[in-house]
């Protein structure tokens, strides 16, 4: 798979708001599939499909613990995919991230 195809898979996965919310939920740490499904008003099989897309894109990892499947955010993979694109399109994004998006950044710069 080429780098461009790899990034395209990540962007396809990120195109869906449910998948983006799953990634946000995983920021707090590892969650079981059932725990993730309980946070949404859609069926567990639908959440499983979303998790499959995220896993296929490399944005989450899974591990088995008995009969549970636990999911973790693949932060490095997400950052690399999005960062590579942003660096190409918006080279100053690193400066922006450190000055605009960081909590308290505006107060420090004032």
C-alpha positions in Angstrom: 0.0 0.0 0.0 1.3 3.4 -0.9 1.5 6.3 1.5 -1.2 8.1 -0.4 -3.5 5.1 -0.2 -2.7 4.7 3.5 -3.7 8.4 4.1 -6.8 8.0 2.0 -8.0 5.2 4.2 -7.5 7.3 7.3 -9.5 10.2 5.8 -12.3 7.9 4.6 -12.5 6.5 8.2 -12.6 10.1 9.6 -15.3 11.1 7.2 -18.0 9.7 9.4 -19.1 11.6 12.6 -19.7 8.3 14.5 -16.2 7.2 13.9 -14.8 10.5 14.9 -16.8 10.4 18.1 -15.4 6.9 18.8 -11.9 8.2 18.4 -12.7 11.1 20.8 -14.1 8.6 23.3 -10.9 6.5 23.1 -8.8 9.5 24.1 -9.6 8.6 27.7 -8.0 5.2 27.2 -8.9 1.6 26.3 -12.6 0.8 26.0 -14.5 -2.5 25.5 -16.6 -2.8 22.3 -19.7 -3.0 24.4 -18.8 0.1 26.3 -18.3 2.0 23.1 -21.6 0.7 21.7 -23.5 1.8 24.9 -22.5 5.4 24.1 -24.5 5.5 20.9 -28.1 5.3 19.9 -27.3 2.9 17.0 -27.1 -0.9 17.1 -24.0 -2.8 18.4 -23.5 -4.4 14.9 -23.3 -0.9 13.4 -20.7 0.1 16.0 -18.8 -3.1 15.2 -18.7 -2.1 11.5 -17.5 1.4 12.4 -14.8 -0.1 14.6 -13.8 -2.4 11.7 -13.3 0.6 9.5 -11.2 2.4 12.1 -9.1 -0.8 12.6 -8.7 -1.2 8.9 -7.4 2.3 8.6 -5.0 1.7 11.5 -6.6 4.3 13.7 -7.5 1.9 16.5 -5.9 -1.3 17.8 -7.7 -4.1 19.4 -6.9 -6.8 21.9 -8.8 -9.7 23.4 -9.4 -10.0 27.1 -11.4 -13.2 27.6 -14.6 -12.7 25.7 -14.2 -8.9 25.4 -12.5 -7.0 22.7 -10.8 -3.9 23.9 -10.0 -0.9 21.6 -7.3 1.7 21.9 -6.7 4.8 19.9 -3.6 4.6 17.7 -2.5 8.1 18.4 0.8 8.0 16.4 -0.9 6.6 13.3 -3.6 9.3 13.5 -1.1 12.0 14.0 1.1 10.8 11.2 -1.7 10.5 8.7 -3.2 13.8 9.4 0.1 15.6 10.1 1.6 14.6 6.8 -1.3 16.0 4.9 -1.4 19.2 7.0 2.3 19.7 6.6 2.0 19.5 2.8 -1.1 21.8 2.6 -0.5 24.1 5.5 3.3 24.0 6.4 2.7 26.5 9.3 0.4 24.0 11.1 3.1 23.1 13.6 3.3 26.8 14.7 -0.5 27.1 14.8 -0.8 23.9 16.9 1.6 25.3 19.5 0.2 28.8 19.6 -3.6 28.5 18.9 -4.8 25.1 19.8 -2.9 24.6 23.1 -5.0 25.4 26.1 -3.9 28.8 27.6 -1.9 29.6 24.5 -3.7 32.9 23.9 -3.1 34.1 27.5 0.6 33.3 27.2 1.0 35.2 23.9 -0.9 38.2 25.2 
